[in-house]
Amino acid sequence: MIRFHYRYPAMRVREAGRLKSWLAGVAKNEGKSVSSMDYIFVDDPVLLEINRQSLHHDYFTDIITFPYQSKPIIGEIYISVDRIREHAAEYGVSFSQELHRVMVHGLLHLCGYSDKSGKEKKRMTEKEDFYLDQV
């Protein structure tokens, strides 16, 4: 089950049912199934505090993924709506496009992909692009 939790004023995902089906399809295509995946939409201060407390990083980020189980997938994905807005403007894409990229990015982490090295980051970006063409 994929759920969206809104802790950001006026934030609602458009076509939530279609997006959840797309995300479940991504997991299936990666050979995984989703038991419980929660997307929590927050603002910068909330995600900064999570970053400090959980990862001991003192900087803003757009997403933090907490994998609890890989088969089937159980996890939480925290997304900063503030970062999505800023990055969309910076990269010249729509808010929805950037949101979808970050959402699939978190799911790919739960599927076992990493982006620590340059090679891993390139592979993850290729996967994101592939799945974004299907949304």
TIKE-671108 format. One record per atom (N, C-alpha, C): residue in one letter; atom name; x, y, z; residue number from 1. Coordinates in Angstrom, 2 decimals. Atoms other than C-alpha are relative to their C-alpha. Layout:
! residues N
<r 'a'; 'CA'; <X; Y; Z>; NUM>
...
END
This chain:
! residues 135
<r 'm'; 'N'; <0.84; -1.18; 0.00>; 1>
<r 'm'; 'CA'; <0.00; 0.00; 0.00>; 1>
<r 'm'; 'C'; <0.88; 1.24; 0.00>; 1>
<r 'i'; 'N'; <-0.72; -1.27; 0.09>; 2>
<r 'i'; 'CA'; <1.33; 3.41; -0.98>; 2>
<r 'i'; 'C'; <-0.93; 1.08; 0.52>; 2>
<r 'r'; 'N'; <0.80; -1.06; -0.59>; 3>
<r 'r'; 'CA'; <0.12; 6.35; 1.08>; 3>
<r 'r'; 'C'; <0.73; 1.34; -0.09>; 3>
<r 'f'; 'N'; <-0.53; -1.36; 0.00>; 4>
<r 'f'; 'CA'; <0.60; 10.11; 0.86>; 4>
<r 'f'; 'C'; <-0.49; 0.70; 1.26>; 4>
<r 'h'; 'N'; <0.31; -0.74; -1.22>; 5>
<r 'h'; 'CA'; <0.73; 12.19; 4.05>; 5>
<r 'h'; 'C'; <0.42; 1.45; -0.21>; 5>
<r 'y'; 'N'; <-0.24; -1.40; 0.27>; 6>
<r 'y'; 'CA'; <0.49; 15.94; 3.84>; 6>
<r 'y'; 'C'; <0.22; 0.78; 1.29>; 6>
<r 'r'; 'N'; <-0.35; -0.82; -1.16>; 7>
<r 'r'; 'CA'; <2.29; 17.96; 6.49>; 7>
<r 'r'; 'C'; <0.54; 1.34; -0.48>; 7>
<r 'y'; 'N'; <-0.38; -1.26; 0.62>; 8>
<r 'y'; 'CA'; <2.76; 20.94; 4.20>; 8>
<r 'y'; 'C'; <-1.29; 0.69; -0.43>; 8>
<r 'p'; 'N'; <1.25; -0.70; 0.32>; 9>
<r 'p'; 'CA'; <0.03; 23.59; 3.84>; 9>
<r 'p'; 'C'; <-0.30; -0.01; -1.51>; 9>
<r 'a'; 'N'; <0.52; -0.04; 1.37>; 10>
<r 'a'; 'CA'; <-2.00; 23.30; 0.63>; 10>
<r 'a'; 'C'; <0.68; -0.98; -0.95>; 10>
<r 'm'; 'N'; <-0.65; 0.98; 0.87>; 11>
<r 'm'; 'CA'; <0.10; 20.40; -0.69>; 11>
<r 'm'; 'C'; <-0.93; -1.19; -0.21>; 11>
<r 'r'; 'N'; <0.75; 1.19; 0.38>; 12>
<r 'r'; 'CA'; <-1.87; 17.73; -2.52>; 12>
<r 'r'; 'C'; <0.57; -0.50; -1.31>; 12>
<r 'v'; 'N'; <-0.50; 0.60; 1.24>; 13>
<r 'v'; 'CA'; <-0.57; 15.34; -5.16>; 13>
<r 'v'; 'C'; <-1.16; -0.13; -0.97>; 13>
<r 'r'; 'N'; <1.03; 0.13; 1.03>; 14>
<r 'r'; 'CA'; <-2.56; 15.59; -8.36>; 14>
<r 'r'; 'C'; <-0.02; -1.43; -0.51>; 14>
<r 'e'; 'N'; <0.19; 1.36; 0.53>; 15>
<r 'e'; 'CA'; <-3.97; 12.33; -9.70>; 15>
<r 'e'; 'C'; <0.72; -1.04; 0.86>; 15>
<r 'a'; 'N'; <-0.68; 0.85; -0.97>; 16>
<r 'a'; 'CA'; <-2.84; 10.50; -6.57>; 16>
<r 'a'; 'C'; <-0.15; -1.48; -0.33>; 16>
<r 'g'; 'N'; <0.21; 1.41; 0.32>; 17>
<r 'g'; 'CA'; <-4.38; 7.17; -7.63>; 17>
<r 'g'; 'C'; <0.87; -0.46; -1.16>; 17>
<r 'r'; 'N'; <-0.83; 0.34; 1.17>; 18>
<r 'r'; 'CA'; <-2.61; 7.19; -10.99>; 18>
<r 'r'; 'C'; <1.48; -0.03; 0.38>; 18>
<r 'l'; 'N'; <-1.38; -0.05; -0.44>; 19>
<r 'l'; 'CA'; <0.67; 8.15; -9.33>; 19>
<r 'l'; 'C'; <0.37; -1.21; 0.85>; 19>
<r 'k'; 'N'; <-0.25; 1.18; -0.82>; 20>
<r 'k'; 'CA'; <0.38; 5.35; -6.80>; 20>
<r 'k'; 'C'; <0.11; -1.25; -0.88>; 20>
<r 's'; 'N'; <-0.08; 1.14; 0.94>; 21>
<r 's'; 'CA'; <-0.27; 2.86; -9.63>; 21>
<r 's'; 'C'; <1.32; 0.01; -0.75>; 21>
<r 'w'; 'N'; <-1.29; -0.13; 0.69>; 22>
<r 'w'; 'CA'; <2.77; 4.18; -11.50>; 22>
<r 'w'; 'C'; <1.14; -0.45; 0.91>; 22>
<r 'l'; 'N'; <-1.05; 0.37; -0.93>; 23>
<r 'l'; 'CA'; <4.97; 3.81; -8.41>; 23>
<r 'l'; 'C'; <0.00; -1.51; 0.29>; 23>
<r 'a'; 'N'; <0.09; 1.46; -0.20>; 24>
<r 'a'; 'CA'; <3.70; 0.27; -7.76>; 24>
<r 'a'; 'C'; <0.54; -0.73; -1.22>; 24>
<r 'g'; 'N'; <-0.52; 0.59; 1.23>; 25>
<r 'g'; 'CA'; <4.49; -0.51; -11.41>; 25>
<r 'g'; 'C'; <1.50; 0.09; -0.09>; 25>
<r 'v'; 'N'; <-1.46; -0.14; -0.04>; 26>
<r 'v'; 'CA'; <8.03; 0.82; -10.99>; 26>
<r 'v'; 'C'; <0.58; -1.10; 0.89>; 26>
<r 'a'; 'N'; <-0.49; 1.04; -0.92>; 27>
<r 'a'; 'CA'; <8.54; -1.47; -7.99>; 27>
<r 'a'; 'C'; <-0.10; -1.37; -0.65>; 27>
<r 'k'; 'N'; <0.20; 1.29; 0.65>; 28>
<r 'k'; 'CA'; <7.11; -4.42; -9.91>; 28>
<r 'k'; 'C'; <1.03; -0.21; -1.10>; 28>
<r 'n'; 'N'; <-0.99; 0.10; 1.07>; 29>
<r 'n'; 'CA'; <9.37; -3.70; -12.88>; 29>
<r 'n'; 'C'; <1.40; -0.25; 0.54>; 29>
<r 'e'; 'N'; <-1.29; 0.22; -0.65>; 30>
<r 'e'; 'CA'; <12.31; -3.73; -10.47>; 30>
<r 'e'; 'C'; <0.03; -1.33; 0.78>; 30>
<r 'g'; 'N'; <0.04; 1.30; -0.66>; 31>
<r 'g'; 'CA'; <11.26; -7.17; -9.20>; 31>
<r 'g'; 'C'; <-0.38; 0.07; 1.46>; 31>
<r 'k'; 'N'; <0.39; -0.20; -1.39>; 32>
<r 'k'; 'CA'; <9.83; -5.82; -5.95>; 32>
<r 'k'; 'C'; <-1.51; 0.15; 0.11>; 32>
<r 's'; 'N'; <1.39; -0.32; -0.29>; 33>
<r 's'; 'CA'; <6.43; -5.49; -4.35>; 33>
<r 's'; 'C'; <-0.01; 0.93; 1.20>; 33>
<r 'v'; 'N'; <0.12; -0.97; -1.08>; 34>
<r 'v'; 'CA'; <5.26; -2.79; -1.97>; 34>
<r 'v'; 'C'; <-1.01; -0.49; 1.02>; 34>
<r 's'; 'N'; <0.90; 0.33; -1.10>; 35>
<r 's'; 'CA'; <3.82; -3.76; 1.38>; 35>
<r 's'; 'C'; <-0.53; 1.29; 0.62>; 35>
<r 's'; 'N'; <0.37; -1.26; -0.64>; 36>
<r 's'; 'CA'; <3.85; -0.31; 2.98>; 36>
<r 's'; 'C'; <1.04; 1.05; -0.32>; 36>
<r 'm'; 'N'; <-0.90; -1.09; 0.36>; 37>
<r 'm'; 'CA'; <5.37; 2.83; 1.55>; 37>
<r 'm'; 'C'; <-0.73; 1.31; 0.23>; 37>
<r 'd'; 'N'; <0.61; -1.27; -0.36>; 38>
<r 'd'; 'CA'; <4.60; 6.24; 2.99>; 38>
<r 'd'; 'C'; <0.84; 1.16; -0.51>; 38>
<r 'y'; 'N'; <-0.61; -1.25; 0.43>; 39>
<r 'y'; 'CA'; <5.43; 9.52; 1.28>; 39>
<r 'y'; 'C'; <-0.54; 1.08; 0.93>; 39>
<r 'i'; 'N'; <0.40; -1.05; -0.92>; 40>
<r 'i'; 'CA'; <5.41; 12.36; 3.80>; 40>
<r 'i'; 'C'; <0.54; 1.32; -0.54>; 40>
<r 'f'; 'N'; <-0.37; -1.27; 0.60>; 41>
<r 'f'; 'CA'; <5.41; 15.87; 2.34>; 41>
<r 'f'; 'C'; <0.10; 1.05; 1.10>; 41>
<r 'v'; 'N'; <-0.29; -0.92; -1.09>; 42>
<r 'v'; 'CA'; <6.99; 18.44; 4.67>; 42>
<r 'v'; 'C'; <0.67; 1.26; -0.57>; 42>
<r 'd'; 'N'; <-0.73; -1.20; 0.42>; 43>
<r 'd'; 'CA'; <8.74; 21.83; 4.59>; 43>
<r 'd'; 'C'; <1.48; -0.15; 0.35>; 43>
<r 'd'; 'N'; <-1.45; 0.05; -0.24>; 44>
<r 'd'; 'CA'; <12.46; 22.62; 4.76>; 44>
<r 'd'; 'C'; <0.39; -0.17; 1.47>; 44>
<r 'p'; 'N'; <-0.42; 0.15; -1.39>; 45>
<r 'p'; 'CA'; <12.69; 23.09; 8.55>; 45>
<r 'p'; 'C'; <-0.24; -1.41; 0.56>; 45>
<r 'v'; 'N'; <0.28; 1.35; -0.49>; 46>
<r 'v'; 'CA'; <11.07; 19.71; 9.23>; 46>
<r 'v'; 'C'; <1.02; -0.99; -0.55>; 46>
<r 'l'; 'N'; <-0.94; 0.95; 0.58>; 47>
<r 'l'; 'CA'; <13.30; 17.84; 6.79>; 47>
<r 'l'; 'C'; <1.43; 0.27; 0.47>; 47>
<r 'l'; 'N'; <-1.32; -0.33; -0.55>; 48>
<r 'l'; 'CA'; <16.39; 19.69; 8.05>; 48>
<r 'l'; 'C'; <0.17; -0.64; 1.37>; 48>
<r 'e'; 'N'; <-0.08; 0.60; -1.34>; 49>
<r 'e'; 'CA'; <15.61; 18.52; 11.58>; 49>
<r 'e'; 'C'; <0.13; -1.52; -0.08>; 49>
<r 'i'; 'N'; <-0.12; 1.45; 0.20>; 50>
<r 'i'; 'CA'; <15.13; 14.93; 10.38>; 50>
<r 'i'; 'C'; <1.42; -0.33; -0.47>; 50>
<r 'n'; 'N'; <-1.36; 0.21; 0.51>; 51>
<r 'n'; 'CA'; <18.44; 15.20; 8.51>; 51>
<r 'n'; 'C'; <1.02; 0.10; 1.13>; 51>
<r 'r'; 'N'; <-0.92; -0.17; -1.13>; 52>
<r 'r'; 'CA'; <20.20; 16.45; 11.64>; 52>
<r 'r'; 'C'; <-0.11; -1.17; 0.98>; 52>
<r 'q'; 'N'; <0.21; 1.03; -1.01>; 53>
<r 'q'; 'CA'; <18.65; 13.91; 14.00>; 53>
<r 'q'; 'C'; <0.34; -1.41; -0.49>; 53>
<r 's'; 'N'; <-0.14; 1.37; 0.49>; 54>
<r 's'; 'CA'; <18.73; 10.81; 11.81>; 54>
<r 's'; 'C'; <1.31; -0.28; -0.72>; 54>
<r 'l'; 'N'; <-1.20; 0.23; 0.81>; 55>
<r 'l'; 'CA'; <21.72; 11.29; 9.53>; 55>
<r 'l'; 'C'; <1.20; 0.84; 0.44>; 55>
<r 'h'; 'N'; <-1.05; -0.88; -0.52>; 56>
<r 'h'; 'CA'; <23.75; 13.90; 11.46>; 56>
<r 'h'; 'C'; <0.59; 0.89; -1.09>; 56>
<r 'h'; 'N'; <-0.37; -0.93; 1.06>; 57>
<r 'h'; 'CA'; <23.84; 16.16; 8.39>; 57>
<r 'h'; 'C'; <-0.69; 1.33; 0.30>; 57>
<r 'd'; 'N'; <0.56; -1.31; -0.31>; 58>
<r 'd'; 'CA'; <23.32; 19.89; 8.85>; 58>
<r 'd'; 'C'; <-0.16; 0.81; -1.28>; 58>
<r 'y'; 'N'; <0.28; -0.72; 1.24>; 59>
<r 'y'; 'CA'; <22.01; 20.92; 5.44>; 59>
<r 'y'; 'C'; <-1.38; -0.41; -0.52>; 59>
<r 'f'; 'N'; <1.28; 0.28; 0.62>; 60>
<r 'f'; 'CA'; <18.80; 21.10; 3.44>; 60>
<r 'f'; 'C'; <0.16; -1.10; -1.04>; 60>
<r 't'; 'N'; <0.03; 1.04; 1.02>; 61>
<r 't'; 'CA'; <17.89; 18.18; 1.21>; 61>
<r 't'; 'C'; <-1.43; -0.10; -0.51>; 61>
<r 'd'; 'N'; <1.36; 0.12; 0.54>; 62>
<r 'd'; 'CA'; <14.94; 17.33; -1.00>; 62>
<r 'd'; 'C'; <-0.70; -1.27; 0.45>; 62>
<r 'i'; 'N'; <0.61; 1.29; -0.34>; 63>
<r 'i'; 'CA'; <14.41; 13.75; 0.18>; 63>
<r 'i'; 'C'; <0.86; -0.75; 0.99>; 63>
<r 'i'; 'N'; <-0.66; 0.97; -0.88>; 64>
<r 'i'; 'CA'; <15.27; 11.34; 2.95>; 64>
<r 'i'; 'C'; <-0.85; -1.26; -0.02>; 64>
<r 't'; 'N'; <0.69; 1.28; 0.13>; 65>
<r 't'; 'CA'; <14.39; 7.69; 2.54>; 65>
<r 't'; 'C'; <0.41; -0.91; 1.16>; 65>
<r 'f'; 'N'; <-0.24; 0.95; -1.08>; 66>
<r 'f'; 'CA'; <14.05; 5.23; 5.41>; 66>
<r 'f'; 'C'; <-0.49; -1.38; -0.44>; 66>
<r 'p'; 'N'; <0.39; 1.36; 0.37>; 67>
<r 'p'; 'CA'; <14.11; 1.60; 4.24>; 67>
<r 'p'; 'C'; <-0.10; -0.86; 1.26>; 67>
<r 'y'; 'N'; <0.19; 0.87; -1.16>; 68>
<r 'y'; 'CA'; <12.68; -0.76; 6.85>; 68>
<r 'y'; 'C'; <0.04; -1.47; -0.37>; 68>
<r 'q'; 'N'; <0.00; 1.39; 0.48>; 69>
<r 'q'; 'CA'; <12.34; -3.92; 4.77>; 69>
<r 'q'; 'C'; <0.02; 0.06; -1.52>; 69>
<r 's'; 'N'; <-0.12; -0.04; 1.47>; 70>
<r 's'; 'CA'; <13.20; -4.80; 1.17>; 70>
<r 's'; 'C'; <-0.89; -1.00; -0.73>; 70>
<r 'k'; 'N'; <0.84; 1.01; 0.66>; 71>
<r 'k'; 'CA'; <11.06; -7.90; 0.44>; 71>
<r 'k'; 'C'; <-1.13; -0.41; 0.92>; 71>
<r 'p'; 'N'; <0.39; -1.09; 0.89>; 72>
<r 'p'; 'CA'; <8.35; -6.73; 0.26>; 72>
<r 'p'; 'C'; <0.46; 1.34; 0.59>; 72>
<r 'i'; 'N'; <-0.46; -1.32; -0.42>; 73>
<r 'i'; 'CA'; <9.20; -3.04; 0.47>; 73>
<r 'i'; 'C'; <-0.87; 0.56; 1.11>; 73>
<r 'i'; 'N'; <0.62; -0.79; -1.05>; 74>
<r 'i'; 'CA'; <8.37; -1.25; 3.68>; 74>
<r 'i'; 'C'; <0.95; 1.17; 0.25>; 74>
<r 'g'; 'N'; <-0.85; -1.15; -0.20>; 75>
<r 'g'; 'CA'; <9.65; 2.29; 4.02>; 75>
<r 'g'; 'C'; <-0.76; 1.30; 0.07>; 75>
<r 'e'; 'N'; <0.54; -1.35; -0.06>; 76>
<r 'e'; 'CA'; <9.09; 5.98; 4.54>; 76>
<r 'e'; 'C'; <0.90; 0.90; -0.83>; 76>
<r 'i'; 'N'; <-0.72; -0.95; 0.84>; 77>
<r 'i'; 'CA'; <10.07; 8.76; 2.18>; 77>
<r 'i'; 'C'; <-0.49; 1.40; 0.37>; 77>
<r 'y'; 'N'; <0.32; -1.38; -0.36>; 78>
<r 'y'; 'CA'; <10.16; 12.35; 3.45>; 78>
<r 'y'; 'C'; <0.48; 0.91; -1.12>; 78>
<r 'i'; 'N'; <-0.31; -0.89; 1.12>; 79>
<r 'i'; 'CA'; <10.07; 15.03; 0.75>; 79>
<r 'i'; 'C'; <-0.27; 1.44; 0.42>; 79>
<r 's'; 'N'; <0.16; -1.42; -0.26>; 80>
<r 's'; 'CA'; <10.64; 18.77; 1.19>; 80>
<r 's'; 'C'; <-0.65; 0.66; -1.21>; 80>
<r 'v'; 'N'; <0.71; -0.71; 1.07>; 81>
<r 'v'; 'CA'; <8.07; 20.63; -0.90>; 81>
<r 'v'; 'C'; <0.75; 1.28; -0.35>; 81>
<r 'd'; 'N'; <-0.78; -1.22; 0.25>; 82>
<r 'd'; 'CA'; <10.22; 23.77; -0.51>; 82>
<r 'd'; 'C'; <1.16; -0.29; -0.97>; 82>
<r 'r'; 'N'; <-1.13; 0.37; 0.87>; 83>
<r 'r'; 'CA'; <13.22; 22.01; -2.14>; 83>
<r 'r'; 'C'; <-0.51; -0.34; -1.41>; 83>
<r 'i'; 'N'; <0.55; 0.36; 1.31>; 84>
<r 'i'; 'CA'; <11.02; 20.63; -4.94>; 84>
<r 'i'; 'C'; <-0.29; 1.27; -0.80>; 84>
<r 'r'; 'N'; <0.31; -1.28; 0.67>; 85>
<r 'r'; 'CA'; <9.79; 24.15; -5.76>; 85>
<r 'r'; 'C'; <1.27; 0.68; -0.49>; 85>
<r 'e'; 'N'; <-1.25; -0.68; 0.35>; 86>
<r 'e'; 'CA'; <13.29; 25.59; -5.71>; 86>
<r 'e'; 'C'; <0.73; -0.72; -1.14>; 86>
<r 'h'; 'N'; <-0.70; 0.76; 1.04>; 87>
<r 'h'; 'CA'; <14.80; 22.79; -7.79>; 87>
<r 'h'; 'C'; <-0.73; 0.05; -1.33>; 87>
<r 'a'; 'N'; <0.77; -0.08; 1.26>; 88>
<r 'a'; 'CA'; <12.00; 22.90; -10.35>; 88>
<r 'a'; 'C'; <0.33; 1.31; -0.71>; 88>
<r 'a'; 'N'; <-0.34; -1.29; 0.61>; 89>
<r 'a'; 'CA'; <12.71; 26.60; -10.93>; 89>
<r 'a'; 'C'; <1.45; 0.01; -0.49>; 89>
<r 'e'; 'N'; <-1.42; 0.03; 0.35>; 90>
<r 'e'; 'CA'; <16.47; 26.02; -10.97>; 90>
<r 'e'; 'C'; <0.26; -0.83; -1.25>; 90>
<r 'y'; 'N'; <-0.23; 0.90; 1.13>; 91>
<r 'y'; 'CA'; <16.26; 23.15; -13.50>; 91>
<r 'y'; 'C'; <-0.92; 0.28; -1.18>; 91>
<r 'g'; 'N'; <0.89; -0.36; 1.09>; 92>
<r 'g'; 'CA'; <13.53; 24.75; -15.61>; 92>
<r 'g'; 'C'; <-1.03; -1.07; -0.34>; 92>
<r 'v'; 'N'; <1.04; 1.01; 0.20>; 93>
<r 'v'; 'CA'; <10.97; 21.99; -15.13>; 93>
<r 'v'; 'C'; <-1.20; 0.37; 0.87>; 93>
<r 's'; 'N'; <1.19; -0.27; -0.81>; 94>
<r 's'; 'CA'; <7.46; 21.97; -13.69>; 94>
<r 's'; 'C'; <0.16; -0.60; 1.40>; 94>
<r 'f'; 'N'; <0.03; 0.55; -1.35>; 95>
<r 'f'; 'CA'; <6.80; 21.34; -10.02>; 95>
<r 'f'; 'C'; <-0.33; -1.49; -0.05>; 95>
<r 's'; 'N'; <0.40; 1.41; 0.09>; 96>
<r 's'; 'CA'; <5.07; 18.06; -10.96>; 96>
<r 's'; 'C'; <1.13; -0.88; -0.53>; 96>
<r 'q'; 'N'; <-1.11; 0.79; 0.55>; 97>
<r 'q'; 'CA'; <8.03; 16.87; -13.05>; 97>
<r 'q'; 'C'; <1.06; -0.25; 1.06>; 97>
<r 'e'; 'N'; <-1.03; 0.16; -1.03>; 98>
<r 'e'; 'CA'; <10.48; 17.51; -10.23>; 98>
<r 'e'; 'C'; <-0.51; -0.88; 1.14>; 98>
<r 'l'; 'N'; <0.58; 0.83; -1.05>; 99>
<r 'l'; 'CA'; <8.13; 15.97; -7.67>; 99>
<r 'l'; 'C'; <0.03; -1.47; -0.40>; 99>
<r 'h'; 'N'; <-0.01; 1.39; 0.46>; 100>
<r 'h'; 'CA'; <7.78; 12.81; -9.75>; 100>
<r 'h'; 'C'; <1.41; -0.58; 0.00>; 100>
<r 'r'; 'N'; <-1.40; 0.47; -0.01>; 101>
<r 'r'; 'CA'; <11.56; 12.57; -10.16>; 101>
<r 'r'; 'C'; <0.43; -0.37; 1.41>; 101>
<r 'v'; 'N'; <-0.42; 0.25; -1.37>; 102>
<r 'v'; 'CA'; <12.13; 12.82; -6.44>; 102>
<r 'v'; 'C'; <-0.75; -1.20; 0.59>; 102>
<r 'm'; 'N'; <0.77; 1.14; -0.51>; 103>
<r 'm'; 'CA'; <9.34; 10.35; -5.68>; 103>
<r 'm'; 'C'; <0.55; -1.32; -0.52>; 103>
<r 'v'; 'N'; <-0.54; 1.25; 0.54>; 104>
<r 'v'; 'CA'; <10.75; 7.71; -8.03>; 104>
<r 'v'; 'C'; <1.42; -0.21; 0.51>; 104>
<r 'h'; 'N'; <-1.35; 0.10; -0.58>; 105>
<r 'h'; 'CA'; <14.25; 8.46; -6.72>; 105>
<r 'h'; 'C'; <-0.05; -0.71; 1.35>; 105>
<r 'g'; 'N'; <0.14; 0.65; -1.31>; 106>
<r 'g'; 'CA'; <13.13; 7.53; -3.21>; 106>
<r 'g'; 'C'; <-0.37; -1.46; -0.13>; 106>
<r 'l'; 'N'; <0.40; 1.39; 0.22>; 107>
<r 'l'; 'CA'; <11.45; 4.39; -4.46>; 107>
<r 'l'; 'C'; <1.18; -0.84; -0.50>; 107>
<r 'l'; 'N'; <-1.18; 0.74; 0.48>; 108>
<r 'l'; 'CA'; <14.62; 3.37; -6.33>; 108>
<r 'l'; 'C'; <0.97; -0.30; 1.14>; 108>
<r 'h'; 'N'; <-0.81; 0.30; -1.19>; 109>
<r 'h'; 'CA'; <16.52; 3.69; -3.05>; 109>
<r 'h'; 'C'; <-0.58; -1.22; 0.73>; 109>
<r 'l'; 'N'; <0.64; 1.13; -0.68>; 110>
<r 'l'; 'CA'; <13.98; 1.32; -1.49>; 110>
<r 'l'; 'C'; <0.14; -1.30; -0.79>; 110>
<r 'c'; 'N'; <-0.22; 1.18; 0.85>; 111>
<r 'c'; 'CA'; <14.56; -1.04; -4.42>; 111>
<r 'c'; 'C'; <1.46; -0.46; 0.03>; 111>
<r 'g'; 'N'; <-1.39; 0.42; -0.17>; 112>
<r 'g'; 'CA'; <18.25; -1.17; -3.52>; 112>
<r 'g'; 'C'; <1.03; 0.83; -0.75>; 112>
<r 'y'; 'N'; <-0.96; -0.84; 0.73>; 113>
<r 'y'; 'CA'; <19.82; 1.51; -5.71>; 113>
<r 'y'; 'C'; <0.62; 1.03; 0.92>; 113>
<r 's'; 'N'; <-0.73; -1.01; -0.75>; 114>
<r 's'; 'CA'; <22.43; 3.87; -4.33>; 114>
<r 's'; 'C'; <0.43; 1.10; -0.97>; 114>
<r 'd'; 'N'; <-0.50; -1.09; 0.83>; 115>
<r 'd'; 'CA'; <23.72; 7.19; -5.57>; 115>
<r 'd'; 'C'; <1.23; 0.65; 0.64>; 115>
<r 'k'; 'N'; <-1.17; -0.52; -0.71>; 116>
<r 'k'; 'CA'; <26.90; 7.54; -3.52>; 116>
<r 'k'; 'C'; <1.17; 0.28; -0.94>; 116>
<r 's'; 'N'; <-1.11; -0.21; 0.94>; 117>
<r 's'; 'CA'; <29.41; 7.18; -6.36>; 117>
<r 's'; 'C'; <-0.53; 0.62; -1.28>; 117>
<r 'g'; 'N'; <0.40; -0.58; 1.28>; 118>
<r 'g'; 'CA'; <29.37; 8.88; -9.73>; 118>
<r 'g'; 'C'; <-0.67; -1.02; -0.90>; 118>
<r 'k'; 'N'; <0.57; 1.06; 0.83>; 119>
<r 'k'; 'CA'; <28.65; 5.59; -11.49>; 119>
<r 'k'; 'C'; <-1.41; -0.37; 0.48>; 119>
<r 'e'; 'N'; <1.31; 0.33; -0.57>; 120>
<r 'e'; 'CA'; <25.77; 4.78; -9.11>; 120>
<r 'e'; 'C'; <-1.01; 1.12; -0.27>; 120>
<r 'k'; 'N'; <0.89; -1.14; 0.24>; 121>
<r 'k'; 'CA'; <24.33; 8.28; -9.49>; 121>
<r 'k'; 'C'; <-0.44; 0.03; -1.46>; 121>
<r 'k'; 'N'; <0.35; 0.04; 1.43>; 122>
<r 'k'; 'CA'; <24.46; 7.98; -13.29>; 122>
<r 'k'; 'C'; <-1.04; -1.07; -0.26>; 122>
<r 'r'; 'N'; <0.94; 1.10; 0.17>; 123>
<r 'r'; 'CA'; <22.66; 4.63; -13.14>; 123>
<r 'r'; 'C'; <-1.38; 0.38; 0.55>; 123>
<r 'm'; 'N'; <1.28; -0.38; -0.59>; 124>
<r 'm'; 'CA'; <19.98; 6.02; -10.83>; 124>
<r 'm'; 'C'; <-0.69; 1.05; -0.86>; 124>
<r 't'; 'N'; <0.59; -1.02; 0.86>; 125>
<r 't'; 'CA'; <19.44; 9.06; -13.07>; 125>
<r 't'; 'C'; <-0.58; -0.63; -1.26>; 125>
<r 'e'; 'N'; <0.52; 0.72; 1.18>; 126>
<r 'e'; 'CA'; <19.04; 6.74; -16.07>; 126>
<r 'e'; 'C'; <-1.31; -0.70; 0.33>; 126>
<r 'k'; 'N'; <1.23; 0.67; -0.44>; 127>
<r 'k'; 'CA'; <16.44; 4.74; -14.14>; 127>
<r 'k'; 'C'; <-1.13; 1.01; 0.19>; 127>
<r 'e'; 'N'; <1.00; -1.05; -0.21>; 128>
<r 'e'; 'CA'; <14.62; 7.92; -13.10>; 128>
<r 'e'; 'C'; <-0.56; 0.45; -1.35>; 128>
<r 'd'; 'N'; <0.43; -0.47; 1.32>; 129>
<r 'd'; 'CA'; <14.52; 9.13; -16.71>; 129>
<r 'd'; 'C'; <-0.88; -1.05; -0.69>; 129>
<r 'f'; 'N'; <0.78; 1.08; 0.60>; 130>
<r 'f'; 'CA'; <13.26; 5.74; -17.91>; 130>
<r 'f'; 'C'; <-1.41; -0.03; 0.57>; 130>
<r 'y'; 'N'; <1.32; 0.09; -0.63>; 131>
<r 'y'; 'CA'; <10.41; 5.67; -15.39>; 131>
<r 'y'; 'C'; <-0.80; 1.29; -0.16>; 131>
<r 'l'; 'N'; <0.72; -1.27; 0.19>; 132>
<r 'l'; 'CA'; <9.54; 9.36; -15.80>; 132>
<r 'l'; 'C'; <-0.66; 0.04; -1.36>; 132>
<r 'd'; 'N'; <0.62; 0.08; 1.33>; 133>
<r 'd'; 'CA'; <8.80; 8.64; -19.46>; 133>
<r 'd'; 'C'; <-1.31; -0.78; 0.05>; 133>
<r 'q'; 'N'; <1.19; 0.84; -0.11>; 134>
<r 'q'; 'CA'; <6.07; 6.27; -18.22>; 134>
<r 'q'; 'C'; <-1.10; 0.61; 0.85>; 134>
<r 'v'; 'N'; <0.99; -0.58; -0.91>; 135>
<r 'v'; 'CA'; <4.28; 8.54; -15.77>; 135>
<r 'v'; 'C'; <-1.09; 0.75; -0.74>; 135>
END
